[in-house]
């Protein structure tokens, strides 16, 4: 299975469809420098990599690496880094066929940097990643967990996540645009991320039977996109909900580009519906799965425990006011909310996305939530 160089959300959905129909043992061919990753597409590609790794334990990952110098390039993007952390064998194109040891070493070095007290040294431009590789015992990055917990999981308190969100916003958004970050953005985003990660400790580290997952990744991804709206719309054009949203963006007076803050949070657990119902996905009819996802998202809880608490509603209010965008991918379903739609009043409703060139969407590992917040929108 070859991943396209232009790895848009729609291209990733097509690759997931190929993966679902392939027998176990399907080789994954992953490019070193995928393009067109705006609007959450990089996190979407990472979700595909995890889905492949969970289904194909022991199967080799195929790369286009020909020499040692290309290894660092491969792990500098989140999908490549996660692939190197999940694959049991990695093949290259050079005279030394296996590059697994070198790539895993480089991936662990970068992961250690990202999980350290000074993770910014490992960031790529305006992009930031926080990654937990639970199956490797690398599950407590400094930004999310206390260095010396006395009891419990060691997850930092809620107020620390507010500080983390403020720090991520400052790291991603440059120059004068920082002044246009909504005052309550850090509170809303921090509360949401805290509640998601608290929930992943209860529901995303094991399968429905309670067995620990062989491959378990939890991650946060942020980015700052600085593009003309028509250019951004072309990049995401195969995904109509996001293309419509990008076409509605307004460039501030006197500016050339629009600026978007992107945040994605993903895990590799059973997903919304299986967690909510306690039923494996392959035993749930699609309409029952959709009802479970909507109930889980709408009521803000899973199995009677808090999934989002007040964090997600706060973010929803922020997105509504800032005319943002939300995408949720879990199980066999994809949803979105376009807050730029002027006639959308009252409670925002998840809109289900169905790709025209696919009869149905393929299942994915875990859940992926992406939000986009425009800066300086009139």
Phi, psi and omega per residue, in radians:
X1 nan 2.070 -3.074
X2 -1.784 2.241 3.090
X3 -1.504 2.279 -3.107
X4 -1.178 2.596 3.090
X5 -1.076 -0.661 3.064
X6 -1.588 1.544 -2.975
X7 -1.607 1.172 3.089
X8 -1.246 2.994 3.079
X9 -1.040 -0.762 -3.132
X10 -1.148 -0.691 3.102
X11 -1.125 -0.666 3.101
X12 -1.145 -0.660 3.089
X13 -1.094 -0.683 3.106
X14 -1.149 -0.674 3.106
X15 -1.164 -0.646 3.074
X16 -1.102 -0.630 3.108
X17 -1.130 -0.724 3.074
X18 -1.091 -0.772 -3.135
X19 -1.052 -0.754 -3.106
X20 -1.115 -0.566 -3.084
X21 -1.553 -0.217 -3.104
X22 -1.427 2.633 3.048
X23 -1.252 2.706 3.059
X24 -0.968 2.511 -3.090
X25 1.779 0.116 3.132
X26 -1.177 2.170 3.097
X27 -1.222 2.370 3.089
X28 -1.818 2.178 3.107
X29 -1.839 1.901 -3.006
X30 -1.968 2.174 3.111
X31 -1.227 2.713 -3.132
X32 -1.338 -0.533 -3.020
X33 -2.360 1.215 3.131
X34 -1.123 2.649 -3.080
X35 -2.070 3.037 3.109
X36 1.016 0.897 -3.069
X37 -1.781 0.367 -3.122
X38 -1.285 2.800 2.995
X39 1.231 0.426 3.139
X40 1.704 0.055 -3.089
X41 -1.196 -0.512 3.122
X42 -1.181 -0.763 3.084
X43 -1.154 -0.613 3.097
X44 -1.094 -0.732 3.097
X45 -1.144 -0.672 3.088
X46 -1.080 -0.684 3.100
X47 -1.096 -0.672 3.068
X48 -1.085 -0.781 -3.140
X49 -1.024 -0.772 3.130
X50 -1.130 -0.723 3.122
X51 -1.051 -0.744 3.092
X52 -1.107 -0.796 -3.075
X53 -1.121 -0.660 3.127
X54 -1.183 -0.601 -3.112
X55 -1.431 -0.453 -2.956
X56 -2.160 0.958 3.103
X57 -1.050 2.283 3.133
X58 1.529 -0.128 3.134
X59 -1.478 2.487 -3.076
X60 -1.314 2.524 2.963
X61 -1.619 2.251 3.112
X62 -1.708 2.216 3.084
X63 -2.089 3.045 3.084
X64 -1.849 0.399 -3.138
X65 -1.254 2.221 3.132
X66 -1.959 -0.329 -3.121
X67 -2.674 2.978 -3.072
X68 -1.057 -0.574 -3.085
X69 -1.092 -0.509 -3.100
X70 -1.399 -0.201 -3.115
X71 -1.151 -0.766 3.127
X72 -1.080 -0.665 3.097
X73 -1.090 -0.660 -3.078
X74 -1.137 -0.715 -3.056
X75 -1.566 0.008 -3.113
X76 -1.390 -0.307 3.009
X77 -1.752 2.586 -3.041
X78 -1.032 -0.758 3.133
X79 -1.064 -0.698 3.114
X80 -1.179 -0.721 3.118
X81 -1.083 -0.825 -3.138
X82 -1.138 -0.674 3.094
X83 -1.055 -0.752 3.140
X84 -1.164 -0.504 3.137
X85 -1.438 -0.324 -3.055
X86 -1.833 -0.501 -3.033
X87 -1.304 2.494 3.085
X88 -1.531 -0.313 3.084
X89 -2.655 2.468 -3.139
X90 -2.281 2.247 3.132
X91 -1.854 2.563 3.068
X92 -2.024 -2.995 -3.115
X93 -1.873 -0.106 -3.055
X94 -1.485 -3.014 -3.132
X95 -1.119 -0.541 3.040
X96 -1.584 1.819 -2.971
X97 -1.090 -0.783 -3.117
X98 -1.593 2.230 3.077
X99 -2.056 0.310 -3.020
X100 -1.037 -0.868 -3.069
X101 -1.085 -0.800 -3.124
X102 -1.147 -0.722 -3.103
X103 -1.224 -0.738 3.117
X104 -1.100 -0.700 3.120
X105 -1.100 -0.770 3.118
X106 -1.140 -0.669 3.132
X107 -1.152 -0.751 3.134
X108 -1.176 -0.626 3.087
X109 -1.096 -0.787 3.141
X110 -1.206 -0.685 3.108
X111 -1.066 -0.735 3.107
X112 -1.047 -0.698 3.112
X113 -1.145 -0.774 -3.137
X114 -1.149 -0.492 -3.105
X115 -1.619 0.026 -3.034
X116 -1.467 -3.118 3.095
X117 -1.172 -0.471 -3.131
X118 -2.118 1.210 -3.060
X119 -1.222 -0.370 -3.048
X120 -1.043 -0.439 3.114
X121 -1.116 -0.370 3.128
X122 -1.704 0.018 -3.107
X123 -1.391 2.782 -3.097
X124 -2.002 1.743 -3.136
X125 1.057 -2.298 -3.139
X126 -1.442 0.106 -3.081
X127 -1.664 2.434 3.115
X128 -2.296 2.543 3.079
X129 -2.332 2.443 2.940
X130 -2.210 2.099 -2.994
X131 -2.242 2.315 2.971
X132 -1.868 2.063 3.033
X133 -1.773 1.433 -2.985
X134 -1.074 -0.683 -3.072
X135 -1.216 -0.244 3.091
X136 -1.807 0.082 -3.104
X137 1.305 0.173 3.088
X138 -1.767 1.232 -2.914
X139 -2.099 0.172 -3.073
X140 -2.329 1.157 3.088
X141 -1.030 2.544 -3.052
X142 -0.992 -0.658 -3.085
X143 -1.190 -0.372 -3.088
X144 -1.899 -0.458 -3.011
X145 -2.186 2.588 3.079
X146 -1.218 2.437 -3.122
X147 -1.092 -0.599 -3.058
X148 -2.349 1.241 -3.088
X149 -1.189 2.393 3.116
X150 -1.516 -0.448 3.137
X151 -2.771 2.852 3.097
X152 1.266 -2.805 -3.053
X153 -1.330 -0.421 -3.080
X154 1.599 0.038 3.077
X155 -1.061 2.383 -3.120
X156 -1.095 2.725 3.122
X157 -1.129 2.828 -3.105
X158 -0.955 -0.706 -3.093
X159 -1.150 -0.508 3.069
X160 -1.173 -0.569 3.110
X161 -1.237 -0.541 3.020
X162 -1.105 -0.755 3.096
X163 -1.129 -0.677 3.106
X164 -1.077 -0.781 3.137
X165 -1.083 -0.724 3.111
X166 -1.095 -0.697 3.132
X167 -1.166 -0.732 3.117
X168 -1.137 -0.680 3.090
X169 -1.096 -0.757 3.122
X170 -1.154 -0.659 -3.115
X171 -1.195 -0.587 -3.064
X172 -1.518 -0.631 -2.995
X173 -1.782 2.162 -2.993
X174 -1.816 2.789 2.946
X175 1.021 -2.506 -3.032
X176 -1.166 -0.297 -3.114
X177 -1.202 -0.340 3.076
X178 -1.037 -0.574 -3.113
X179 -1.180 -0.266 -3.081
X180 -1.812 0.159 3.009
X181 -1.234 2.238 -3.130
X182 -0.977 2.430 -3.063
X183 -1.009 -0.545 -3.086
X184 -1.675 0.131 -3.076
X185 -1.089 -0.779 -3.109
X186 -1.128 -0.706 3.107
X187 -1.061 -0.833 -3.074
X188 -1.163 -0.874 -3.088
X189 -1.166 -0.724 3.131
X190 -1.066 -0.766 3.128
X191 -1.118 -0.720 3.136
X192 -1.111 -0.836 -3.107
X193 -1.126 -0.699 3.100
X194 -1.021 -0.836 -3.080
X195 -1.191 -0.619 3.089
X196 -1.126 -0.823 -3.090
X197 -1.219 -0.582 3.049
X198 -1.092 -0.707 3.123
X199 -1.185 -0.648 -3.123
X200 -1.091 -0.534 3.125
X201 -1.171 -0.504 3.119
X202 -1.513 -0.564 -2.915
X203 -2.229 -0.163 -2.984
X204 -1.988 -0.006 -3.113
X205 -1.665 -0.180 -3.112
X206 -2.423 2.928 3.109
X207 -1.486 -3.069 -3.081
X208 -1.092 -0.528 3.138
X209 -1.354 -0.147 -3.138
X210 1.641 0.071 3.116
X211 -1.465 2.381 3.124
X212 -1.047 2.453 -3.129
X213 -1.281 2.471 3.089
X214 -1.182 -0.565 3.073
X215 -2.204 2.091 -3.105
X216 -2.433 2.037 3.134
X217 -2.219 2.352 2.941
X218 -2.220 2.416 -2.995
X219 -2.678 2.688 2.981
X220 -2.116 2.392 3.130
X221 -2.321 2.233 3.036
X222 -2.171 2.744 3.083
X223 -2.754 2.832 3.068
X224 -2.218 1.978 -3.120
X225 -1.688 2.257 3.106
X226 -2.160 1.635 -3.033
X227 -2.527 2.687 2.962
X228 -1.176 2.465 -3.091
X229 -0.954 -0.695 -3.120
X230 -1.182 -0.596 3.087
X231 -1.175 -0.766 3.109
X232 -1.107 -0.716 3.130
X233 -1.100 -0.627 3.100
X234 -1.172 -0.699 -3.115
X235 -1.082 -0.694 -3.081
X236 -1.757 0.249 -2.971
X237 -0.992 -0.516 -3.131
X238 -1.339 -0.135 3.095
X239 -1.971 1.543 -2.956
X240 -0.922 -0.702 -3.125
X241 -1.030 -0.736 -3.122
X242 -1.326 -0.598 3.075
X243 -1.093 -0.735 3.090
X244 -1.066 -0.748 -3.140
X245 -1.099 -0.805 -3.126
X246 -1.110 -0.632 3.089
X247 -1.142 -0.424 -3.130
X248 -1.500 -0.171 -3.131
X249 -1.159 2.535 -3.125
X250 -2.010 2.206 3.072
X251 -1.292 2.252 3.137
X252 -0.994 2.626 -3.138
X253 -0.986 2.261 3.125
X254 1.469 -0.009 -3.138
X255 -1.879 2.824 3.114
X256 -1.720 -0.567 -3.013
X257 -2.096 2.787 2.910
X258 -1.707 2.649 -3.092
X259 -2.110 2.230 -3.129
X260 -2.158 2.310 2.966
X261 -1.654 2.219 -3.127
X262 -2.010 2.345 3.025
X263 -2.367 2.243 3.078
X264 -2.160 2.459 3.037
X265 -2.226 2.246 -3.111
X266 -2.365 2.717 2.993
X267 -2.452 3.026 -3.071
X268 -2.086 0.430 -3.123
X269 -1.407 -2.828 -3.078
X270 -1.171 -0.377 -3.129
X271 1.712 2.973 -3.030
X272 -0.997 -0.959 -2.969
X273 -1.193 -0.786 -3.136
X274 -1.113 -0.666 3.104
X275 -1.162 -0.769 -3.090
X276 -1.139 -0.746 -3.039
X277 -1.637 -0.336 -3.037
X278 1.254 0.365 -3.085
X279 -2.103 2.323 3.084
X280 -0.995 2.567 -3.043
X281 -1.024 -0.686 -3.086
X282 -1.248 -0.088 3.067
X283 -1.841 0.066 -3.136
X284 -1.825 2.198 2.963
X285 -1.078 2.689 -3.063
X286 -1.065 -0.675 -3.138
X287 -1.186 -0.590 3.081
X288 -1.217 -0.648 3.085
X289 -1.106 -0.792 -3.141
X290 -1.077 -0.756 3.128
X291 -1.077 -0.665 -3.130
X292 -1.195 -0.729 3.119
X293 -1.094 -0.779 -3.128
X294 -1.127 -0.690 3.127
X295 -1.151 -0.778 -3.129
X296 -1.100 -0.785 -3.138
X297 -1.207 -0.764 -3.045
X298 -1.268 -0.678 -3.095
X299 -1.540 -0.256 3.063
X300 1.246 0.553 3.104
X301 -2.608 2.848 3.089
X302 -2.430 2.164 -3.120
X303 0.932 0.643 3.100
X304 1.411 -0.076 3.122
X305 -1.872 2.739 -3.076
X306 -1.159 2.152 2.999
X307 -1.636 -0.837 -3.107
X308 -2.109 -0.389 -3.082
X309 0.981 -2.312 -3.133
X310 -1.564 -0.200 -3.055
X311 -1.075 -0.891 -3.117
X312 -1.147 -0.808 3.070
X313 -0.973 -0.672 3.111
X314 -1.109 -0.747 3.105
X315 -1.137 -0.667 3.115
X316 -1.085 -0.703 3.095
X317 -1.135 -0.702 3.099
X318 -1.085 -0.807 -3.138
X319 -1.120 -0.681 3.127
X320 -1.104 -0.781 -3.107
X321 -1.201 -0.662 -3.102
X322 -1.561 -0.041 -3.106
X323 1.038 0.989 -3.113
X324 -1.647 -2.808 -3.056
X325 -2.532 2.529 3.109
X326 -2.325 2.423 3.053
X327 -2.300 2.378 3.089
X328 -2.214 2.207 3.079
X329 -2.192 2.063 -3.119
X330 -2.677 2.516 3.139
X331 1.000 -2.242 3.117
X332 -1.789 0.340 -2.995
X333 -2.290 2.629 3.053
X334 -2.309 2.384 -3.122
X335 -2.312 2.819 3.076
X336 -2.663 2.799 2.945
X337 -2.350 2.144 3.094
X338 -1.773 1.805 -3.076
X339 -1.419 0.033 3.062
X340 -1.437 -0.196 -3.131
X341 -1.219 2.052 -2.977
X342 -1.187 -0.554 -3.052
X343 -1.542 0.153 3.117
X344 -1.449 1.922 -3.105
X345 -2.141 2.842 3.116
X346 1.211 -2.583 -3.082
X347 -1.272 2.252 3.112
X348 -1.229 2.394 -3.084
X349 -1.932 2.350 3.049
X350 -1.080 2.248 3.036
X351 -1.749 2.262 -3.127
X352 -1.414 2.353 3.130
X353 -1.788 2.274 3.051
X354 -2.223 2.136 -3.071
X355 -1.364 2.277 -2.983
X356 -1.116 -0.524 -3.103
X357 -1.592 0.168 3.095
X358 -2.246 2.371 3.108
X359 -1.144 -0.634 3.105
X360 -2.718 2.762 3.103
X361 -1.426 2.541 -3.139
X362 -1.398 2.744 3.115
X363 -1.246 2.595 3.074
X364 -2.142 2.791 3.026
X365 -1.338 2.311 2.988
X366 1.181 -2.660 -3.107
X367 -2.379 2.567 3.117
X368 -2.310 2.134 3.080
X369 -2.051 2.185 3.126
X370 -2.146 2.351 3.003
X371 -2.150 2.539 3.075
X372 -2.154 2.256 -3.129
X373 -2.167 2.036 3.108
X374 -1.315 2.499 3.068
X375 -1.711 2.426 3.055
X376 1.070 0.643 3.046
X377 -1.395 2.265 -3.122
X378 -1.060 nan nan
